[in-house]
């Protein structure tokens, strides 16, 4: 018995067993992460890797059985150790690929959810989140209001001062909206120089937020030149509350947009609030 359980034999059986265990890990992980990969070629590669790991497991189990029926040498031990290193390397590569894929997906999701220029919610993300809030507010009977903002004469300013100066104004407006809104309000860039804000509250509370934004923009978002005769940057805003007349997100935004244009037509740099009949 002592001659049978030699150190080389125990080492060979141990390496075989470890290789089989790592192979099982590779199979489990490869099958689990395959659906997460964005490219179909990568998903197929994961399945091929799982199949190869199954072959390795069978081979190692057979190796254990063979080791139990014959003497083991240091050469056998070295071969099994090399196999263990190879399988462990495959497992490490698999883990790295999965982590890299998840990080890439996370970046893609973030880029889709966040406006690259302003750091606010993108239009698509805002609409998804806002639609859920509108549905909850309608179900629970809670107050919800929409504020739509447009930078006055932005195209003329952009043409006169350049896109970089225009981008700086948009970033300034976005910063002020973040600072002026409350923690549970939802802010997004609606497109171009338009921004949208969903306020958890009635029209009166939304009007306070809108006026705070309007005043701060005029005070803090200064033109690119320091010419005192330069017109200040201003914004026009429209406010609408959720009601039977505005019981969908699309309707809410459309009516806030109409109120914003009413602010434009009546002199700009002001807030218009929808009054139901």
N, C-alpha and C positions, 0 to 999 in steps of 0.2 A: 504493500500500500504506500509506504514511504517512497519507494522507487517510482510509483505511478504518479504521485502528486509532486512532481519536481517543480522547481521554480520556473523554468522555461514553459512547462505545460500550463501552470497557473497563469503566467503572464499572457500566453497565447489565448487561453480561454477568456481572460479578462478583457483583452483588446478586442476579441471577437464580440463579446457581449456589449462592450461600449460602442463599437461600430454599429451593431444592430440597434442599440438604443438611440444613437444619433440619427440613424436612418429612419426610425419611427418618427422622430422629431421633424425631420425634413419632410416626410410624407404628410404629416398633420399640418405643418405650417404652409407647405406649398399648396395643398388643397384649400386651405382656409383663405389664403391671400390671393389666390388666382382671380376670383371675381373682382377684387379691388383694383387690378391693373387696368389702365385705360386702353392700352393697345391689345387687340386680340392676339397678336403674335406673342406678346408677353404672357398672356393667359395660357396659351398653348405650351409655351416654354415651361411654365410652372407645372403643368400636368405631366409633361415629359420628365421633368426633374423628379416628380413624385413617383412615376413609374420606375425610373432608374433607381430611386431609393428603395423601392420594394425589392428589386433584384439584389441590391446590396444586402438587405435584411435576410433574404433567403440564403444568400451566399454565406453570410456570417453564421447563421444557424447551422448550416451544413458544416462550416468550419469548426464550430464547437463540437459537433457530433464526431467529426474526423479526429479532432485532437484527443478525444476520450478513448480512441481505439489505437493510437500509435504514439510512439515517443515524440517529444517536441525538442527542437533545437533552437539555438539563438537565432538562426536564420529564419525559422518560422516566426519567431517572436518579432523580428525586425520587419518582416513582411506584413504581419498583422498590425503592427504599430503604424507603418506607412499607410495602410488602408484606413486606419482610424483618423490619421491626420487629414487624408484626402476627404473623407466624409465630413469631418468637422469643418474643413475649409468650405465645403459646399454649403453647410448649414450657416456659416458666417456670411458667405456671399448672399445667400437667400435673405437673411435678416437685413443686411445692408440694402439690398434692392427694395425690400418691402418698406423700409424706413424712408428711403429716397422717394419712392412712389407716393407715400403718404404725405411727405413734405411738399411734393410737387402739387398734389391734389389740393392740399391746404392753401398753397399760394394761389392756385387757380380759383378756388372758391373765394378767397379774400379779394382777388382782383375783380371778380364778378360782383361782389357784394359792396365794394368800396369804390367811390369815385377817386380816380388817381390824382386829380388836380387838387381837390378840396379836402379829401379825407372823410367826407360825409358819405352816407349811404348812397349807393347807386340807385338809379331810377327803378330798376327791376327788383332790387332787394327792398327798397322802400315800399313799393306797391305790394309785394308779398306780405311784408310785416303789417302794413297799414290795413290791408284787406282783412286780416285776422282781427285787428283791433276794432274795425268798423263792425264786423260780425258780432264780436263780444259785446260791444256797446249797445247794439240793437237788441241783442238777447237779454242783456241785464238792465237796459233802460238807463245807462249812465251817459253823462255828457261827453261829447267829443267835438272838437273844432279843427278846421283846416285853415292854414295861413299859406297863401301863395305869394311869392315875392319875385319881383323882376327889377333888375338894375336899370335905372333910367338912362336913356341915350347911350347905352353901352356900345353899340356898333360904331357910333361916331367917335366915342372915346377910344375904342380899340383901333380904329383906322388912323386916328391922329397920333396916338402914343405907341402903338405897336402891341403885338399879342402878349409880350412878356409883361408889359404894364397892365394890360387887361387881365391877365391871369392873376396878377398880384391883387387886383381889386376883388376878383372872385374869391380868392383865398381869404381876404380880409372879411368879406361878407359872411363866408362860411364860419370863420372864427367867431364873429359877433353872434351869429345864430346859435352856435354851441354855448356861448357864454350867457346869452339872454334866455335861452330855453331852460325848462326845468329838467331834472334828471330823467323823468319818465316820459318826456316828449320825444317824438320821432322826427328826425330831420333828414332830408335827402336833397340831392341835386336833381331837379326835374329835367334839366336839359339846358345847354347854353348858359345864359345868365339868369335863368329861373331856378328858384329854390322852393321847396315845399316843407311845411312843418305841420305835424299832427299833434294837437295839444289836448291833453286829458283835462277837459274843462269846458265851460260854456263860452259863448261869444265874448262876454265881458272879460273873462280871464285871457282869452286869446288876443283880444284887442290890446290889453296891457302888454303882453309879450310883443305883439307886432309894433306897437309904438316904441317900446324899448329898443327893438332892433332898428327901426327907422332912424331914431335919434342918434344911436351909436354909430351907424354907418355914416351919417352926415358928419359926425364929429371925428371919427377915427380913420375912415377910408379916404385919405387925402389923394388928390391927383398926383401923377408922376412928377409934374413940374411944381415948383414952389411959387408960381405966378399968382399973386393975390387976386388977380382978375379972373382966374380960372374958376369955372363953375364947380361947386363941390359935388362929390359923388352922392347921389340920392337913390332911394328905392321907392317903388310903389307896391302896395300890398293889398290883398283882398282877404277877407275873413268870412267864413261860413261855418255854421254849426250843424251838426248832424240832426236831422229831423225827418218827418215823413216825406218832405220834399227832396231831401238829400240822403236817402237811405242806402246808397251804395257809394263805394269809394270813387268810382268814375264820375258819378253825379256830384259828389262833394267837391272834387278837384275842378270839375268843369265850372261850377258856380263860383268857386273861389277865384278861378281864372277870370271869369266875367267881372267880378268885383275888382280885381286887380286892374283890369283894363278901364274900369270906371274911374279908378284913381288916376290913371294915366290921362284920361280925357278931361278930367276936372282940375288939372294943374300939376300932377306928379308929386312925388315926395309926400305922400299921404296914405292913409289907410281907409279903405271902404269896407263896411260891414253889411252883409246881406240881412235885410229885414223881411221876414215872412209876412205875407198879407194877413 
